Amino acid sequence: MKIVEETRTRLQLKHRPLSYCFSGWCIFTICLSFLIYCLVFDSASVSLSCTRPSPNQLNCELKWFNLLGSMEKLKIFDLQEAYVLTKTGSKGSKTYQVMIVTPFRDFALLSHVSYQENQEIALKINDFINSGQTSLLVQQNQRNYLFYLILFTLIIMAIAAYFATSPVTTCTFYKSIDKVFIERKSLRGNQIIEHPLENILRFDIQEKQYKYSKLYRAVIVLQSFKEIPINPQYTDEKSIRYAVSRIHLFLKF
């Protein structure tokens, strides 16, 4: 919070919640990038279709589909086997993925499908390879997982946008008209709070404990004991204590 103007009859303070805005826009941008990735680049479903033109020849086509309906396909020859790859996360969580083995490289199916479903897919592929079947079609789908992930991302984006658009507060004390005006401006709209100076009982400094530090805000306490924060967002102690001291000197509290 800063003193932007002080005269004999007027004192004006302004608070810009830069840390809130910066953090909010950073998180919003990260979530937006992740949302685009989920919609455009992540696979929502996959299908593997194979034919057997001759007893010793297998021709397969692997297709990936995203949530927008775009498709990427790949020809696979000399399919050898399929197995379920287990991946263990840092906190012990496990994910499973069917891997298709060829002489040139391995190809992965979806990564957020249950172990049982992956086992069934791997068994079907291996049965086809080792049998005389002439065709095979297997499919996997993780649309529900992506929908829930996108919904969670949208919620985080909404919270981030709320912080990114935190209002700029201007508090002005007028001795000439015996009033205080608190104006809050943001992309969400403007708000003006007005009270006579004679209704002010005192000024408090409220603190809030965070993980590694404390932050503060200045509060006007009215005769009715109603509390009106001058700066709704908590900030550093030094600027708040200085602002409150200047208010006291100006109003001779």
Backbone bond lengths (Angstrom), bond angles and torsions (degrees), N, CA, C in turn:
res aa  C-N    CA-C-N  psi(-1)  N-CA   C-N-CA  omega(-1)  CA-C   N-CA-C  phi
1 M - - - 1.465 - - 1.528 108.85 -
2 K 1.329 116.45 138.43 1.460 121.67 -176.85 1.525 111.21 -128.64
3 I 1.325 115.45 148.60 1.454 121.53 170.53 1.525 106.30 -84.15
4 V 1.319 117.71 115.68 1.463 120.07 -177.64 1.529 112.17 -99.69
5 E 1.339 116.91 -20.32 1.466 119.09 179.11 1.522 109.49 -160.11
6 E 1.314 115.78 136.76 1.465 120.08 176.36 1.523 109.56 -145.28
7 T 1.302 115.33 121.31 1.465 122.32 175.52 1.530 108.25 -125.78
8 R 1.319 115.41 -172.45 1.465 119.43 179.80 1.522 112.09 -66.20
9 T 1.345 116.45 -30.65 1.475 120.26 -175.30 1.527 113.75 -115.79
10 R 1.334 117.13 -3.62 1.465 117.38 -175.79 1.530 110.64 -142.74
11 L 1.334 114.54 138.84 1.461 121.88 174.86 1.530 107.93 -130.90
12 Q 1.320 116.35 124.85 1.474 120.27 -177.96 1.532 109.85 -124.29
13 L 1.336 114.37 131.77 1.456 122.08 178.47 1.528 108.86 -121.55
14 K 1.312 116.48 149.69 1.467 120.74 179.22 1.523 109.69 -135.97
15 H 1.318 114.33 138.94 1.472 120.12 177.17 1.521 109.02 -127.06
16 R 1.347 115.21 120.67 1.465 121.67 175.79 1.531 108.19 -109.81
17 P 1.335 118.21 115.27 1.477 120.48 -177.93 1.531 111.43 -78.83
18 L 1.341 116.39 69.49 1.463 120.47 -173.38 1.523 112.32 -63.44
19 S 1.332 117.19 -39.52 1.466 119.22 -178.55 1.525 111.13 -65.41
20 Y 1.359 116.62 -38.68 1.456 120.23 177.88 1.524 110.32 -64.24
21 C 1.336 115.91 -45.96 1.468 120.29 -178.17 1.528 110.83 -64.06
22 F 1.320 116.44 -45.59 1.464 120.23 -178.32 1.521 111.13 -63.24
23 S 1.328 116.04 -48.05 1.467 119.70 179.70 1.522 111.21 -62.32
24 G 1.340 115.55 -43.19 1.469 119.52 -179.50 1.512 112.44 -61.43
25 W 1.356 117.08 -45.96 1.459 119.66 -179.20 1.518 111.80 -68.30
26 C 1.332 117.71 -34.72 1.467 120.44 177.66 1.528 110.83 -63.93
27 I 1.340 115.75 -48.20 1.466 119.57 179.77 1.519 110.50 -64.97
28 F 1.329 116.86 -39.95 1.469 120.45 178.87 1.527 110.73 -61.66
29 T 1.342 117.15 -43.14 1.465 121.15 -179.62 1.524 111.42 -65.34
30 I 1.335 116.37 -41.93 1.471 120.47 178.39 1.524 110.31 -63.08
31 C 1.327 116.82 -45.05 1.467 120.71 179.96 1.532 111.41 -64.88
32 L 1.340 116.35 -38.87 1.460 119.83 178.46 1.528 110.58 -63.45
33 S 1.323 116.93 -42.17 1.470 120.82 177.80 1.520 110.49 -62.76
34 F 1.336 115.99 -42.02 1.465 120.09 179.10 1.528 110.81 -66.04
35 L 1.343 116.58 -38.33 1.463 120.48 178.35 1.523 110.95 -63.08
36 I 1.330 117.10 -43.07 1.467 120.81 177.22 1.523 110.63 -61.81
37 Y 1.334 115.92 -40.73 1.464 119.88 178.13 1.538 110.69 -60.43
38 C 1.341 116.45 -45.26 1.473 120.42 -179.35 1.531 111.66 -62.14
39 L 1.337 116.42 -39.16 1.458 120.83 -176.68 1.524 113.01 -77.27
40 V 1.331 116.49 -36.60 1.462 120.32 -169.61 1.528 112.99 -104.69
41 F 1.334 116.24 -41.43 1.465 118.55 -169.25 1.530 114.12 -105.81
42 D 1.327 117.68 -26.22 1.463 119.07 -179.86 1.524 110.23 -81.73
43 S 1.332 116.41 147.19 1.468 121.06 -177.32 1.522 110.05 -87.78
44 A 1.326 115.30 130.00 1.457 120.55 176.57 1.521 111.24 -91.94
45 S 1.320 116.91 -29.49 1.468 121.52 178.07 1.523 108.41 -153.16
46 V 1.329 114.66 162.48 1.466 121.10 -179.74 1.526 108.23 -147.81
47 S 1.314 115.29 147.45 1.466 119.95 176.74 1.527 109.58 -136.22
48 L 1.323 114.65 144.08 1.462 121.52 176.58 1.516 107.84 -123.81
49 S 1.326 115.95 117.84 1.470 120.52 177.68 1.521 108.64 -117.91
50 C 1.331 116.05 133.90 1.466 121.45 -177.36 1.527 110.13 -133.06
51 T 1.314 115.02 148.25 1.475 122.06 172.77 1.526 108.23 -130.44
52 R 1.355 114.44 158.41 1.462 120.39 179.93 1.537 107.77 -121.75
53 P 1.349 117.81 90.55 1.470 120.27 179.33 1.529 113.31 -63.34
54 S 1.329 114.48 -32.36 1.466 119.95 178.58 1.517 107.77 -144.79
55 P 1.348 118.85 164.36 1.466 120.66 -176.39 1.522 113.76 -56.33
56 N 1.312 119.30 -29.73 1.455 122.30 -176.54 1.528 113.60 -107.69
57 Q 1.318 116.96 14.62 1.457 119.73 -177.44 1.520 110.78 -129.94
58 L 1.336 115.72 131.60 1.458 121.96 176.43 1.524 109.34 -125.40
59 N 1.321 116.04 126.77 1.470 121.50 175.60 1.531 108.50 -116.14
60 C 1.314 116.64 123.13 1.468 120.62 -177.04 1.524 110.47 -127.35
61 E 1.327 113.49 155.70 1.471 120.58 175.85 1.519 108.34 -133.28
62 L 1.320 115.92 124.00 1.458 122.60 -179.55 1.528 108.45 -105.60
63 K 1.331 117.10 126.71 1.463 122.27 -177.79 1.520 110.17 -123.18
64 W 1.330 115.13 132.23 1.468 121.68 174.28 1.527 108.49 -111.88
65 F 1.333 117.07 137.97 1.467 122.97 179.23 1.531 109.28 -123.91
66 N 1.356 116.68 134.38 1.465 119.16 173.88 1.522 110.29 -94.84
67 L 1.326 116.93 178.93 1.467 121.13 -176.64 1.521 112.95 -67.15
68 L 1.328 117.57 -22.19 1.461 121.45 179.77 1.528 112.16 -86.81
69 G 1.334 116.77 -1.75 1.454 120.40 177.46 1.514 115.13 95.14
70 S 1.322 118.09 -4.62 1.466 119.82 178.97 1.527 109.89 -69.46
71 M 1.325 115.47 150.54 1.461 120.36 -175.68 1.520 110.55 -127.94
72 E 1.316 114.41 143.10 1.462 122.00 171.79 1.527 107.08 -125.46
73 K 1.330 117.91 129.67 1.462 119.52 -177.87 1.514 111.36 -126.81
74 L 1.335 114.01 156.09 1.455 120.84 -175.47 1.522 109.09 -145.24
75 K 1.323 116.21 133.57 1.458 121.83 176.36 1.534 108.93 -83.85
76 I 1.318 115.65 136.61 1.465 121.48 178.93 1.526 108.94 -128.09
77 F 1.329 114.98 133.42 1.464 120.32 178.97 1.532 109.22 -124.36
78 D 1.326 115.29 156.46 1.476 121.57 177.74 1.523 111.92 56.37
79 L 1.318 115.68 51.66 1.464 120.60 176.16 1.525 109.06 -62.80
80 Q 1.341 116.74 128.34 1.470 120.46 -174.57 1.518 113.67 -105.46
81 E 1.323 116.97 -46.51 1.467 119.80 179.59 1.522 109.40 -166.57
82 A 1.343 114.67 171.99 1.463 121.93 174.14 1.521 108.47 -134.75
83 Y 1.331 116.02 143.59 1.461 120.33 177.43 1.522 108.89 -145.68
84 V 1.342 115.43 164.66 1.460 121.59 -179.15 1.522 108.56 -99.84
85 L 1.320 116.08 120.44 1.459 122.38 177.73 1.523 108.96 -93.47
86 T 1.324 116.85 128.90 1.464 122.81 178.41 1.518 109.14 -103.34
87 K 1.336 116.14 126.81 1.464 121.64 176.84 1.523 109.01 -114.77
88 T 1.337 116.48 131.63 1.461 122.09 -179.25 1.521 109.31 -108.02
89 G 1.324 115.95 125.55 1.457 121.00 179.87 1.514 112.33 -78.33
90 S 1.337 115.68 176.29 1.465 121.09 -177.50 1.524 112.52 -65.06
91 K 1.334 117.48 -26.82 1.461 121.11 -179.86 1.520 112.29 -102.13
92 G 1.332 116.55 15.89 1.456 120.63 176.22 1.514 114.96 90.36
93 S 1.334 117.97 -2.85 1.467 119.62 178.43 1.527 110.16 -70.74
94 K 1.314 116.27 148.73 1.458 120.83 -176.31 1.530 111.13 -122.14
95 T 1.320 115.38 140.46 1.459 121.79 172.27 1.516 107.81 -126.41
96 Y 1.328 114.72 155.36 1.461 120.44 -174.53 1.527 109.46 -128.11
97 Q 1.324 115.61 147.35 1.457 120.46 -175.05 1.522 109.46 -151.76
98 V 1.331 115.52 132.34 1.466 120.09 176.54 1.526 109.03 -77.85
99 M 1.314 116.28 129.55 1.462 123.00 177.45 1.528 108.52 -111.71
100 I 1.331 115.95 130.09 1.468 122.44 178.48 1.527 108.24 -102.78
101 V 1.319 116.24 124.54 1.463 121.60 -174.21 1.519 110.66 -100.50
102 T 1.345 115.70 130.77 1.464 122.99 173.07 1.535 107.50 -130.29
103 P 1.322 118.59 167.82 1.472 119.71 179.47 1.529 113.13 -63.25
104 F 1.317 118.20 -19.80 1.467 120.51 -174.36 1.525 112.63 -97.99
105 R 1.317 117.19 -42.20 1.460 121.29 -178.58 1.515 109.47 -165.79
106 D 1.336 115.41 168.91 1.462 121.01 176.37 1.521 109.10 -100.75
107 F 1.335 116.08 146.90 1.460 122.21 179.50 1.528 109.16 -120.21
108 A 1.341 116.05 136.25 1.465 121.10 -176.82 1.521 110.77 -101.14
109 L 1.329 115.88 142.48 1.460 121.53 170.48 1.531 108.07 -91.61
110 L 1.309 118.56 -152.80 1.463 120.84 -173.33 1.527 111.77 -74.71
111 S 1.333 115.41 152.00 1.464 120.78 -173.76 1.526 114.37 -103.95
112 H 1.326 117.99 -2.93 1.465 120.09 -179.19 1.532 110.52 -126.36
113 V 1.318 114.59 55.89 1.459 122.92 178.03 1.515 107.11 -124.75
114 S 1.326 117.82 149.50 1.459 121.32 -175.61 1.527 111.97 -63.70
115 Y 1.318 114.76 157.18 1.469 120.43 179.64 1.529 110.92 -61.28
116 Q 1.332 116.86 -41.11 1.460 120.52 -179.01 1.522 111.54 -62.16
117 E 1.329 116.64 -44.37 1.464 119.99 -179.98 1.532 110.70 -65.75
118 N 1.324 116.61 -39.94 1.458 119.80 177.24 1.528 111.41 -63.03
119 Q 1.313 116.31 -40.42 1.470 120.00 178.34 1.520 110.98 -62.46
120 E 1.324 116.99 -42.46 1.469 120.97 179.49 1.529 110.51 -63.24
121 I 1.333 117.68 -42.17 1.467 121.37 178.67 1.527 110.60 -63.40
122 A 1.335 116.64 -45.49 1.461 120.41 -179.72 1.526 111.24 -62.41
123 L 1.329 116.56 -40.35 1.472 120.05 178.97 1.528 111.33 -64.99
124 K 1.328 116.72 -40.67 1.467 119.81 179.24 1.531 111.34 -62.90
125 I 1.347 115.48 -42.37 1.464 119.17 -179.55 1.522 110.75 -66.09
126 N 1.335 116.57 -44.48 1.464 119.74 -179.66 1.528 111.86 -66.84
127 D 1.339 117.24 -37.30 1.471 120.32 176.28 1.525 110.75 -62.41
128 F 1.338 116.45 -40.19 1.458 119.76 178.77 1.531 111.16 -65.12
129 I 1.333 116.54 -42.66 1.462 120.32 -179.33 1.525 111.30 -62.01
130 N 1.331 116.39 -40.23 1.468 120.91 -173.54 1.525 113.79 -92.58
131 S 1.325 116.74 1.47 1.471 119.86 -179.03 1.519 109.82 -114.36
132 G 1.320 115.12 -174.36 1.461 119.95 178.29 1.512 112.96 -101.52
133 Q 1.327 118.12 17.84 1.467 120.97 179.60 1.529 110.24 -60.76
134 T 1.313 115.85 146.15 1.466 120.04 -176.43 1.524 113.51 -94.84
135 S 1.322 118.09 -16.21 1.469 119.37 -179.46 1.520 110.55 -150.82
136 L 1.306 114.19 157.11 1.468 121.47 -179.98 1.524 108.99 -148.29
137 L 1.325 116.13 138.80 1.458 121.52 172.77 1.523 108.27 -140.59
138 V 1.328 116.46 118.03 1.466 121.28 175.77 1.526 107.91 -126.37
139 Q 1.329 115.42 147.60 1.464 120.89 -177.76 1.515 110.09 -138.09
140 Q 1.327 115.49 148.51 1.463 122.90 173.58 1.526 108.82 -130.40
141 N 1.340 114.68 151.78 1.457 119.96 -175.92 1.530 109.49 -142.35
142 Q 1.325 117.29 128.76 1.468 121.13 174.37 1.531 111.06 -128.27
143 R 1.327 114.92 33.25 1.469 119.55 -179.03 1.523 111.98 -62.96
144 N 1.343 117.19 -41.07 1.466 119.47 -179.42 1.519 111.02 -61.24
145 Y 1.323 116.34 -41.72 1.468 120.54 177.87 1.526 110.36 -59.84
146 L 1.335 116.32 -45.88 1.466 119.78 -178.47 1.524 111.39 -67.53
147 F 1.330 117.43 -37.21 1.464 120.13 178.98 1.535 110.33 -61.99
148 Y 1.334 117.01 -46.17 1.470 120.24 179.06 1.525 110.67 -65.38
149 L 1.327 117.18 -38.69 1.458 120.97 178.44 1.528 111.04 -64.16
150 I 1.327 116.53 -41.90 1.466 120.74 178.90 1.523 110.53 -67.39
151 L 1.344 117.03 -39.78 1.465 120.02 177.92 1.519 110.82 -61.69
152 F 1.323 116.94 -43.69 1.463 120.71 177.74 1.528 110.60 -62.51
153 T 1.340 116.42 -41.41 1.463 120.96 179.13 1.528 110.96 -62.97
154 L 1.330 117.14 -40.86 1.466 120.76 179.21 1.527 111.43 -64.54
155 I 1.332 116.67 -36.63 1.469 119.94 177.50 1.523 110.32 -64.65
156 I 1.335 116.42 -43.95 1.466 120.41 178.06 1.525 110.20 -63.39
157 M 1.344 117.05 -39.65 1.460 120.69 178.35 1.524 111.30 -62.45
158 A 1.342 116.75 -39.53 1.461 120.45 179.54 1.534 110.66 -64.75
159 I 1.340 116.11 -42.20 1.467 119.79 177.91 1.527 110.32 -65.10
160 A 1.344 115.82 -42.89 1.469 119.99 179.43 1.523 111.28 -63.12
161 A 1.344 116.84 -40.56 1.465 120.31 178.71 1.522 111.21 -64.49
162 Y 1.345 116.12 -34.76 1.470 119.96 177.81 1.527 110.41 -61.93
163 F 1.350 116.51 -45.02 1.466 119.70 179.02 1.523 111.47 -71.37
164 A 1.335 116.70 -35.87 1.472 120.28 -178.99 1.526 111.79 -64.52
165 T 1.320 116.11 -28.20 1.467 120.03 -179.24 1.528 111.41 -103.97
166 S 1.333 116.57 29.31 1.471 120.17 177.16 1.527 109.76 -58.15
167 P 1.333 117.35 138.88 1.469 120.04 -173.88 1.519 113.53 -71.73
168 V 1.325 115.03 148.36 1.457 122.26 169.17 1.527 107.39 -85.88
169 T 1.329 116.05 126.68 1.463 120.69 -175.69 1.523 111.04 -104.24
170 T 1.327 115.37 130.18 1.465 121.46 173.68 1.528 108.32 -119.54
171 C 1.331 115.67 121.00 1.468 120.51 -179.35 1.530 108.36 -114.63
172 T 1.331 115.40 123.22 1.473 119.81 -175.88 1.530 109.46 -125.90
173 F 1.320 115.22 125.82 1.468 122.33 175.81 1.527 108.42 -101.74
174 Y 1.341 116.09 126.14 1.464 121.89 179.19 1.527 109.25 -114.85
175 K 1.321 117.61 116.39 1.458 119.90 173.63 1.520 111.29 -76.22
176 S 1.332 116.53 -31.40 1.471 120.14 -175.02 1.524 111.97 -64.71
177 I 1.313 116.77 -34.65 1.473 119.46 -179.90 1.531 111.48 -113.45
178 D 1.348 115.20 4.65 1.471 120.96 174.84 1.536 111.86 57.82
179 K 1.352 114.97 48.06 1.460 117.95 -179.20 1.529 110.64 -143.00
180 V 1.342 114.31 159.98 1.459 121.76 171.44 1.529 107.68 -122.74
181 F 1.317 115.30 134.79 1.463 121.54 177.93 1.540 108.39 -118.54
182 I 1.320 115.91 129.99 1.467 121.51 174.36 1.524 107.19 -117.06
183 E 1.313 115.74 114.73 1.471 120.94 -178.88 1.522 109.26 -112.10
184 R 1.322 115.57 128.93 1.458 121.50 178.30 1.534 108.39 -117.01
185 K 1.342 116.20 119.61 1.463 121.91 -178.39 1.520 110.21 -117.35
186 S 1.329 114.98 133.52 1.465 120.15 176.26 1.518 108.46 -157.33
187 L 1.328 115.70 176.86 1.464 120.51 175.91 1.513 111.63 -66.90
188 R 1.327 116.25 -17.90 1.470 120.05 179.55 1.521 111.77 -83.78
189 G 1.337 117.61 -8.98 1.459 120.68 -179.88 1.513 111.25 132.87
190 N 1.317 115.38 178.13 1.466 122.18 -179.21 1.522 110.56 -115.59
191 Q 1.331 114.96 148.09 1.463 120.87 177.71 1.523 108.40 -138.46
192 I 1.344 116.39 135.67 1.464 121.53 177.76 1.529 108.60 -123.12
193 I 1.329 115.25 125.48 1.464 121.85 176.76 1.527 107.37 -111.53
194 E 1.326 116.03 132.10 1.469 120.89 -174.93 1.521 109.64 -132.20
195 H 1.340 115.83 133.24 1.464 120.59 177.15 1.533 109.38 -146.92
196 P 1.334 117.83 147.04 1.471 120.31 172.61 1.530 110.31 -67.43
197 L 1.313 116.97 145.88 1.460 120.38 179.51 1.526 111.84 -62.51
198 E 1.318 116.28 -30.84 1.471 119.33 -178.96 1.524 112.52 -67.69
199 N 1.352 117.16 -15.67 1.470 120.47 178.27 1.523 112.56 -82.47
200 I 1.334 116.79 -8.23 1.462 119.85 -176.74 1.527 109.74 -81.60
201 L 1.320 116.10 126.44 1.460 121.64 178.12 1.530 110.95 -88.03
202 R 1.337 115.64 -47.71 1.474 119.81 -179.15 1.530 108.97 -166.60
203 F 1.319 114.47 177.83 1.469 121.42 174.85 1.530 108.28 -120.68
204 D 1.321 115.87 128.98 1.464 121.34 179.48 1.525 110.19 -112.42
205 I 1.309 114.15 156.24 1.464 120.87 171.83 1.527 107.23 -115.24
206 Q 1.311 116.58 116.05 1.464 121.66 -179.92 1.521 109.62 -99.40
207 E 1.316 115.80 142.71 1.452 120.41 179.76 1.525 110.51 -119.59
208 K 1.318 115.26 154.82 1.458 121.94 179.48 1.517 108.74 -136.67
209 Q 1.321 115.73 126.98 1.455 120.55 -177.73 1.520 110.50 -85.53
210 Y 1.315 116.19 122.50 1.452 121.91 172.52 1.526 108.12 -103.47
211 K 1.295 117.84 -173.67 1.461 121.23 -172.66 1.514 112.18 -59.20
212 Y 1.329 116.08 -47.44 1.458 119.51 -174.86 1.531 113.91 -118.83
213 S 1.323 117.86 -0.19 1.462 118.48 -176.24 1.527 110.01 -158.19
214 K 1.334 114.13 174.67 1.452 121.37 175.04 1.522 109.30 -115.78
215 L 1.335 115.13 143.04 1.459 120.97 175.46 1.520 108.40 -122.19
216 Y 1.351 115.65 162.38 1.466 120.06 -169.18 1.529 111.46 -137.06
217 R 1.335 114.34 159.19 1.462 120.09 172.12 1.524 109.31 -147.83
218 A 1.332 114.89 153.70 1.466 121.45 179.13 1.527 109.27 -94.09
219 V 1.324 114.83 139.67 1.468 120.31 -175.60 1.523 109.77 -132.32
220 I 1.325 115.44 133.22 1.466 121.31 172.53 1.526 107.80 -89.19
221 V 1.317 117.15 125.06 1.469 122.19 176.24 1.527 107.99 -105.31
222 L 1.327 116.18 119.67 1.463 121.53 -178.40 1.524 111.33 -83.66
223 Q 1.322 116.15 169.53 1.463 121.23 177.41 1.524 111.39 -58.60
224 S 1.315 116.14 -28.94 1.476 120.95 178.63 1.527 111.62 -80.88
225 F 1.340 117.57 2.76 1.469 125.66 -177.19 1.532 112.59 70.15
226 K 1.318 116.76 12.75 1.455 119.97 172.52 1.527 109.28 -73.55
227 E 1.323 116.30 137.25 1.460 121.24 -178.13 1.522 110.18 -105.01
228 I 1.336 116.07 129.72 1.459 121.94 178.35 1.533 108.51 -122.00
229 P 1.303 119.06 107.52 1.472 119.86 178.54 1.523 110.67 -65.57
230 I 1.332 115.84 131.56 1.460 119.01 172.91 1.527 109.22 -71.44
231 N 1.309 115.46 -46.41 1.474 120.51 173.92 1.529 108.31 -115.90
232 P 1.340 118.85 108.56 1.467 120.38 -177.87 1.527 112.66 -61.62
233 Q 1.353 117.16 -33.04 1.450 121.41 -179.32 1.537 109.19 -87.46
234 Y 1.306 115.39 133.50 1.463 120.23 178.63 1.535 109.56 -71.01
235 T 1.340 115.60 145.77 1.458 120.36 -177.59 1.533 109.08 -144.96
236 D 1.342 117.15 -164.91 1.457 120.65 -173.95 1.524 112.18 -70.70
237 E 1.337 115.46 152.99 1.459 121.73 -174.73 1.526 112.41 -68.54
238 K 1.332 116.94 -40.46 1.468 120.77 -173.23 1.523 112.19 -59.59
239 S 1.346 116.83 -48.64 1.464 119.63 -177.73 1.523 111.75 -67.10
240 I 1.332 116.50 -35.03 1.466 119.71 -179.32 1.528 110.62 -68.97
241 R 1.321 117.11 -45.85 1.468 119.81 -179.10 1.530 110.67 -65.08
242 Y 1.324 116.67 -37.59 1.459 119.42 178.29 1.530 110.71 -65.76
243 A 1.362 116.08 -43.06 1.467 119.52 -179.67 1.524 111.17 -62.75
244 V 1.329 116.90 -43.13 1.471 120.19 -179.51 1.527 110.58 -65.76
245 S 1.325 117.05 -38.31 1.471 119.57 178.19 1.529 111.22 -64.15
246 R 1.343 117.31 -39.24 1.470 120.75 178.07 1.531 110.70 -66.94
247 I 1.308 117.47 -36.49 1.463 120.80 177.24 1.526 109.57 -64.01
248 H 1.330 115.99 -44.88 1.468 120.29 178.62 1.528 111.36 -58.73
249 L 1.311 115.55 -45.03 1.480 119.38 179.83 1.533 111.02 -64.31
250 F 1.336 115.51 -40.78 1.465 119.41 -177.85 1.528 111.73 -66.81
251 L 1.336 115.58 -44.01 1.469 120.12 -176.63 1.515 112.20 -91.01
252 K 1.378 116.45 -6.10 1.461 122.10 -178.59 1.517 111.62 56.43
253 F 1.336 114.39 49.79 1.467 119.87 176.61 1.525 109.68 -77.81
